């Protein structure tokens, strides 16, 4: 997609209907006059996992190291990647109270992907009229609607039960 180290602007969002529940993520990438967008979803997940997945998928779309202005409405994502990850890595992916880091698989993947780029992480208030944040929110909402069309209520309940059991709840 991107073939130069010019500045790229990324907006992402992730969401969940129920938490856990049906979830989706979306990104919009701007590079000069060009703009791309993508979304996806899963039948059972959490909001935080979808926020992380949005960032992971956006960074995977870049085929070269870039200078990135990255916009998210998730303090969990921004604080995690800019502050918490370093401590988690030092502590063997354990929190300050020695518990395993939640969503470790995604944090590790995001950490590797982010290291390839020069990223300025910017938080913005969600649902506050930021056009591309609102676009990501709509794309994620549409992806959740698509998941609900593809899976029966029984299949969604089963997926949620499997997800909850795997998460240790």
C-alpha positions in Angstrom: 0.0 0.0 0.0 2.5 2.7 1.2 5.7 2.6 -0.7 7.6 5.5 0.9 8.6 6.8 4.3 6.4 9.9 3.9 4.0 10.9 6.6 1.0 8.6 7.1 -2.0 9.5 9.2 -3.9 6.6 10.7 -7.3 6.6 12.5 -8.5 3.5 14.2 -11.5 2.3 16.3 -12.6 -0.9 17.8 -15.9 -1.7 19.4 -18.0 -4.4 21.0 -21.7 -5.0 21.4 -21.7 -6.4 24.8 -18.3 -6.7 26.5 -17.5 -9.4 25.7 -19.7 -9.8 22.7 -19.7 -9.3 18.9 -16.8 -7.1 18.1 -15.2 -5.3 15.2 -12.3 -3.0 14.3 -11.6 -0.4 11.6 -8.9 1.8 10.3 -8.6 4.7 7.8 -5.1 5.5 6.5 -4.3 8.7 4.7 -1.1 9.2 2.7 -1.0 12.4 0.7 -4.1 12.6 -1.4 -4.8 8.8 -1.1 -7.0 7.2 1.5 -7.7 3.6 2.3 -10.0 1.9 4.8 -10.6 -1.6 6.1 -12.7 -3.2 8.8 -13.3 -6.7 10.2 -14.9 -8.4 13.1 -15.4 -11.5 15.2 -18.4 -13.2 16.9 -17.0 -12.9 20.4 -14.3 -10.7 21.9 -13.8 -7.6 24.1 -13.7 -3.9 23.3 -10.0 -3.7 24.3 -9.1 -6.6 22.0 -10.8 -4.8 19.1 -9.0 -1.5 19.8 -5.7 -3.4 19.7 -6.7 -5.3 16.6 -7.5 -2.1 14.7 -4.0 -0.8 15.4 -2.4 -4.1 14.5 -4.3 -4.4 11.2 -3.5 -0.7 10.3 0.2 -1.2 10.9 0.1 -4.5 8.9 -1.2 -2.6 5.9 2.0 -0.6 5.7 4.7 -2.3 3.6 7.6 0.1 4.5 8.7 2.0 7.6 6.7 5.2 7.9 6.4 8.3 10.0 3.0 7.9 11.4 0.5 10.2 13.2 -1.7 7.7 14.8 -5.1 8.7 16.2 -7.1 6.6 18.6 -10.0 7.2 21.0 -8.7 4.5 23.2 -6.6 5.5 26.2 -6.0 1.8 26.8 -4.3 1.5 23.4 -2.3 4.8 23.6 -1.2 4.4 27.3 -0.4 0.7 26.7 1.8 1.2 23.7 3.5 4.4 24.9 3.9 3.6 28.6 2.9 0.2 29.9 4.5 -2.1 27.3 8.1 -1.2 28.4 7.4 -2.2 32.0 5.5 -5.3 31.0 8.5 -6.5 28.9 10.9 -5.8 31.8 8.6 -7.8 34.1 8.2 -10.8 31.8 4.8 -9.7 30.6 3.5 -9.4 34.1 1.7 -6.4 35.6 2.9 -4.5 38.6 0.9 -6.8 40.8 2.5 -9.9 39.1 -0.5 -10.9 37.1 -0.3 -11.9 33.5 -0.9 -9.0 31.1 -4.3 -9.2 29.5 -4.3 -9.4 25.7 -0.6 -10.2 25.8 -0.7 -11.8 22.4 -1.9 -8.6 20.8 0.4 -6.3 22.8 3.4 -8.3 21.7 2.3 -8.2 18.1 1.6 -4.5 18.2 4.9 -3.8 19.9 6.8 -5.6 17.1 4.8 -3.8 14.4 5.1 -0.4 16.0 8.9 -0.8 16.3 9.2 -0.6 12.5 7.9 2.9 12.4 8.2 6.4 13.9 4.8 6.8 15.5 3.3 9.8 17.3 0.3 8.4 19.3 -2.5 10.9 19.7 -5.6 10.4 21.7 -8.9 12.0 20.7 -12.3 12.0 22.3 -14.6 9.5 20.7 -18.0 10.5 19.3 -16.9 14.1 19.3 -17.2 14.9 15.6 -13.7 13.9 14.4 -14.6 12.9 10.8 -12.2 10.0 10.4 -12.8 8.7 13.9 -16.5 8.8 13.2 -15.8 7.0 9.9 -14.0 4.2 11.8 -16.8 3.9 14.3 -19.3 3.5 11.4 -17.1 0.9 9.6 -16.8 -1.1 12.9 -20.5 -0.9 13.4 -21.2 -2.1 9.9 -18.7 -5.0 10.5 -20.6 -6.0 13.7 -23.9 -5.9 11.8 -22.3 -8.2 9.1 -21.2 -10.6 11.8 -24.8 -10.7 13.3 -26.1 -11.5 9.8 -23.5 -14.3 9.2 -24.1 -16.1 12.5 -27.3 -17.3 14.1 -28.1 -16.3 17.7 -27.2 -19.8 18.8 -23.8 -19.6 17.0 -23.1 -16.2 18.6 -24.0 -17.6 22.1 -21.7 -20.6 21.5 -18.9 -18.3 20.4 -19.3 -16.1 23.4 -19.3 -19.2 25.7 -16.1 -20.5 24.1 -14.5 -17.0 24.3 -15.5 -16.6 28.0 -14.2 -20.1 28.9 -10.9 -19.5 27.1 -10.5 -16.1 28.9 -10.8 -17.8 32.2 -14.1 -16.1 33.3 
